[in-house]
Amino acid sequence: MTEASIIVGVVLVVLGCIAFIYGSILCWTTKGEFFQEEEVRAMMAHEAVEEKARREEEDKRMEEEQDQADREEGKMKKRGIIIAS
């Protein structure tokens, strides 16, 4: 009768062989699916435009918040400081 360790070892070797064969098939079938240089440049340019638009929108929002804070501070200055006596 065979021991459990031998059965486990054989099963692991078989699983390793199956994984190797599956990986080899994937590598063989997907060899030609590389990005073209123009596609990569187009993707990078698109990402740069999106990032620039997002930054500009964020800057605009920050300026609006600063303007709002300045207006509120101006209202407080016009009222003056009230000292309770």
C-alpha positions in Angstrom: 0.0 0.0 0.0 1.3 3.5 -0.9 1.8 6.1 1.7 -0.1 9.4 1.7 3.0 11.5 1.1 3.7 9.7 -2.2 0.1 10.4 -3.3 0.3 14.0 -2.3 3.7 14.4 -4.1 2.3 12.9 -7.3 -0.8 15.1 -7.2 1.4 18.2 -6.7 3.7 17.3 -9.6 0.7 16.7 -11.8 -0.8 20.1 -10.8 2.5 21.8 -11.5 2.7 20.2 -15.0 -0.8 21.3 -15.8 0.0 24.9 -14.6 3.1 24.9 -16.7 1.3 23.7 -19.8 -1.5 26.2 -19.3 1.0 29.1 -18.9 3.0 28.0 -22.0 -0.2 28.0 -24.0 -1.1 31.5 -22.8 2.3 32.8 -23.6 2.2 31.2 -27.1 -1.2 32.5 -28.0 -0.8 36.1 -26.7 2.6 36.8 -28.2 1.3 39.2 -30.9 -0.9 41.3 -28.6 1.4 44.1 -27.8 0.4 47.8 -27.9 1.5 49.8 -30.9 3.7 52.8 -30.1 1.0 55.2 -31.5 -1.6 53.7 -29.3 0.6 54.1 -26.2 1.3 57.7 -27.1 -2.4 58.4 -27.6 -3.3 56.8 -24.3 -0.6 58.9 -22.5 -1.7 62.1 -24.2 -5.4 61.4 -23.2 -4.4 60.7 -19.6 -2.3 64.0 -19.5 -5.3 66.0 -20.9 -7.6 64.5 -18.2 -5.1 65.2 -15.5 -4.7 68.8 -16.6 -8.4 69.3 -16.8 -8.9 67.8 -13.3 -6.1 70.0 -11.9 -7.6 73.1 -13.5 -11.0 72.3 -12.1 -9.5 71.8 -8.7 -7.6 75.1 -8.9 -10.8 76.9 -9.9 -12.7 75.4 -7.0 -9.9 76.4 -4.6 -10.0 80.0 -5.9 -13.7 80.2 -5.5 -13.4 78.9 -1.9 -10.7 81.5 -1.2 -12.8 84.3 -2.8 -15.8 83.2 -0.6 -13.6 83.2 2.5 -12.2 86.7 1.6 -15.8 88.0 1.2 -16.8 86.6 4.5 -13.7 88.0 6.2 -14.5 91.4 4.6 -18.0 91.4 6.1 -16.5 90.6 9.5 -14.0 93.5 9.2 -16.8 96.0 8.2 -18.7 95.1 11.3 -15.7 95.8 13.4 -14.8 94.3 16.7 -17.4 94.6 19.4 -15.9 94.7 22.9 -18.4 93.9 25.7 -18.0 96.3 28.7 
